[in-house]
Amino acid sequence: MSADDALDTPALAAFCDEIVGDHQPVEVVRMRGGGSCEVFSVDRGDARWVLRRAPRRANTSRAHDVLREFRILDAIKDEPVRIARPVAACDDPEVFGSPFYLMERIDGAPVRSNVPPAWAAAPETHGRAVVDLCDALVEIQAVDWQRCGLGDLGHEPGYLGRQIDRWLSQLASYEGRELPAAQEIAGWLRDRLPPEQPQGLCHGDYKLDNALFSLDLPPRLLAVVDWEMASIGDPLVDLCWMLVFHPGDGGLTPLGTAAEPRLDVTSVPSADEIVARYAERSGRDLSAIDWYHVFARWKLGIVLEGSFAKWQKGLSDNPVHEYFGMQTDKSLANALDIISQ
């Protein structure tokens, strides 16, 4: 199926007819976003869905396994969590070019370098978006994932140690810069592994721009999206990954510095305040929170270094990737600052 054929809908319409049990025409339009997957709006009668499709040239890695993503969302769809409820999945690439799933369409917007226009009228309320992000994370991590049928995704003891091994291997695979700071931090992390947290459902890339917020006031988180990296793991990893991208005090990569209307960072609770709120609502032990702050910055540096290494080798023509090396250095330096305190 060619790129142009991908929006032809007879096979998709037939699939929808089968799952709904009647016949309606289907209109499909490509949408922006979706992470490494492709997303499309699907209108069928009164139904308004989003179709999330694996890239047609994707390998079988977990990051592109939309059927696994659907399985997780389907397992928790009746839980009190803020997600776009899944509708149906299809593993036949002949229907729409590659495996996909359908979910309800949410009228919302992510918060990146700007906020929905209506929010400009009440900048003092912008901090509610970050508070809601924290609360939605607590809700997700409170899910009884074993009762929901996700027990096979759990991990044996030693999850955090394996995470260190995984990201060191990822760094080595770039065959780029030496980054002695990354090795130093890895040693610190390994020597100070905290006690195992009770495992929970983890999003894997939890941050403001992977959530959809209300277009009107007051700011409200409607749905957490882009679940392609979801797993069962240590919940504090998700918390501190979120805080790396905190737009106010304590964040390493702040948002709200470009487009209008901007996020009013003066209204945003500090990272420490969010940690305190999370601790109160989750009941989890956060006595080793600095370890997770260091891990998040170390991991971010390694992720950024991957794109920078591609740019160095001429394998990326994205001009932004040229500056990711400096961001890697900044992230690792910030981790070292926490270690030295």
Secondary structure, 3 states (H helix, E strand, C coil): CCCCHHHCCHHHHHHHHHHHCCCCCCEEEEECCCCCCEEEEEEECCEEEEEEECCCCCCCCHHHCHHHHHHHHHHHCCCCCCECCEEEEECCHHHHCCCEEEEECCCCECCCCCCCHHHHHCHHHCHHHHHHHHHHHHHHHCCCCCCCCCHHHCCCCCHHHHHHHHHHHHHHHHCCCCCHHHHHHHHHHHHCCCCCCCCEEECCCCCHHHEEECCCCCCCEEEECCCCCCEEECHHHHHHHHHHCCCCCCCCCCCCCCCCCCCCHHHCCCHHHHHHHHHHHHCCCCCCHHHHHHHHHHHHHHHHHHHHHHHHCCCCCCHHHHHHHHHHHHHHHHHHHHHHC
